[in-house]
Amino acid sequence: MTPELGHFALILSLGLALIQATVPLAGSYTGNRAWMHSARPLAWGQFTFAAIALALLLLAFLMDDFSVIYVASNSNTLMPTLYKVSAVWGAHEGSLLLWAAFLAAWGAAVAALSRSLPLQVVARVLAVMGMIGIGFLLFMLLTSNPFDRIFPPPLEGRDLNPLLQDPGLAIHPPLLYMGYVGLSVAFAFAIAALLGGKLDAAWARWSRPWTTMAWVFLTLGIALGSWWAYYELGWGGWWFWDPVENASLMPWLAATALMHSLAVTEKRGAFKSWTVLLAITAFSLSLLGTFLVRSGVLTSVHAFATDPARGTFILIFLCLVVGGSLALYAWRAPEVSDGGRFELLSRESLLLTNNLLLTLLTALILFGTLAPLIYEAMGWGKISVGFPWFNTMFVAVTPFLAFAMGVGPLTRWKQDEGERLVAELWVPFALAAATAILAVVFMPLTSGWFLVPLGLGLAVWLLAAQIQTVRERLRHKRGIGALLRDLAGNGRSFYGMILAHLGVAMFIVGATMVSNFDMEKDVRMSPGDSQEVAGYQFKFLGVQNQPGPNFMAARGHFQVFDGDRQIAELWPEKRTYFASQKPMTEASIDWGLTRDLYVSLGEPLGNGDWAMRLYYKPFVRWIWLGAVLMALGGLLATTDRRYRRAVRKSLKAPAGATASAGS
Amino acid sequence: MGKSLKFLVPLVLFALLVALLFFGLGTDPRKVPSPLVGKPAPEFTLPVLNDPSRTVSNTDLLGQISLVNVWASWCVSCRAEHAELMRLSRELKDVQILGLNWKDTKEDALRMLKVSGDPYRVNAFDPDNRVGIHWGVYGAPETFLVDAEGRICYKKIGPVERGTWDTELAPTLDLATKKCKEPGR
């Protein structure tokens, strides 16, 4: 019975979304306040029913209701409860439901937190979000209903893909989806602004916290996915340039550009039409990612079961949403004034550089991801764009980005003098150069010899330039007390930016070190053998069988010594899951701030011997810690009081006269 | 007018993208009908991965059923299918698995085999896509089923998973005569 209720809740949610997409919008044109006021309760209603549907699907999993096809294909009575929960979004139908529920949740959040916005804007924003909601709910009900039944019900379910039975992967998709869907808010604000024909500083200020919040979720989601790949795939890699990874990185890059462009639009009134285009692009790329993952157009390890009907539906939806918004853009954007002028050397032009580089990177990744399709369509034969191509492109663009990131925050709006900047930045530059030279002299030579001094030099450059930026801000104040007062006051978005930039520096250190200095040893080991990797002794004590809830594991035992001192015990596993008979490698890792020691079991070679992979991964944690720092920075920025206060101020003044607001 | 036209550029680019994606929908990348299916495997001669003094060529395909597996150490899906290839190499006694190590470096490839096990009877080393291009390889992994006369019976794109042999590969082959079934099944 409950699955039918879930199905019904979805239909109700769709009905409310239909009203939400039309009535408030009509009201916003006719000036009917009652119609506009209906937007908020409708958004709450859509969210309530989507949440009920999600809860009922969860219930079906917890009760092992195998009469529901989706549960039968992705769960199993033996599965631990945590994975029964995460199995809800472990495959296509359920992840779509999660997506729709999150979309409705963002809509409800906009409804709740928009008390200070003009009613007309709220009505239009929520109407646009309702339209997107219609698309996803229809998609689910027409092609991928998670509540479909099967008769007779099987006695046992098929189990969740063992790759996904992992705590990291239990929370990776929700975070990522929150990010993808969160970009719909920035998109809705942009469309609402285009509809109203009023692209002003107020619009940019309203969008900023939402965009940043979505970006925070996206950052954490991607980092978690990378971390998961690192410890779960058993190969010690942290990024594979797989189409699905690219599908998450592209919206992230576009959203990063958008955050920076919004800053310019808010503070200087410039780049308006460009900012709108970025808002459309960022959300379009997350829709494109959905299409690529679920249509089977590209092959990928992550790919969901594919079905041409689904692909066709998403493609049509993509055409309506993206095509429609770009048409609106082509129609309305020419009327938008270009806004504030600026000189060649100014913060505007540095942020423009940042935007162009991020867009270039996005375009390159898009091209690389779609290249197999392009080649085929053109009749040029077939190609595959591998790992090395993406790496080369990424390493070619990012150093310029990092350099600009050091200069930008110190540069003044509108116009700045070269001498002043040199005076501010010569110390960071000298420190970076010294680091690079030290790296050349003292670090062992590797095949990427120039990458190490470049990477470390850039990281130091970023660190020193951000410190200099803080000092410049506090020049006329003294001590740590001033910093704290600044943090309590209007400085949060500033310190958020600093924190996020330091996160980038940390990421660069991690990526540089682990790419150039990791060590690995692939060896055959008998019980009692010792192997040395990077100065650490790995002693292999043997492998024993150990049953798990729904798998049997061969569990190895290692002791790791630094000199004579035992510093870790590691238990790598090779699991065979009962239901699917799929083997899974569970690496065991002793983690540290400056290095990870990583052991993963290969194949049994007879007589108790095993093939082993032993890794030394220097500074690999910095990659994810850097991402966490970026996310924290974003979070801090969204709490800036300025957003709320400035919004109230703009209520008194007529919208459009607020170009001077903000500092 | 020129000023307004530039705002149409994103829409035009998007239209091109949609055309491309629509084209992509029509061609399931896992089921591209290779023009080579039913034809003799293209001529090739390549050095052996772990012993450049020896070579592999079409003659290695004659006399028994072969699975020619295109792989590379950088390819994640290849790692995913590795366990299944290991199982097939143990269980299918009269099928040989030949590797075509593609766009890879020798060190990385050998290391992967050492660690994860080596399901291949022999591996041909094709770092510059010299042979891959004649075989129509556009991505790794791909697996060709070749009969005892050296004809390609089937091309599998994407990883070989548990069940792929029974449901996809074996049905295109007559196990008794070790020959492909007639083209088109």
Interface residues (C-beta under 8 A of the other chain):
Chain A: L233 W235 F240 D242 S273 L277 I280 T281 S284 L288 F291 S295 G296 V297 L298 T299 S300 V301 T306 P308 G311 T312 L315 L318 C319 V322 G323 L326 A327 Y329 A330 A333 P334 L370 P372 L373 I374 Y375 E376 A377 G381 K382 I383 S384 G386 F387 P388 D522 S580 Q581 K582 P583 G602 E603 A611 M612 R613
Chain B: K3 S4 F7 L8 P10 L11 F14 A15 L17 V18 L20 L21 F22 F23 G24 L25 T27 D28 P29 R30 A72 W74 C75 V76 S77 R79 A80 A83 M86 K103 R111 K114 V115 S116 G117 I133 G136 V137 Y138 G139 A140 I157 G158 P159 R162
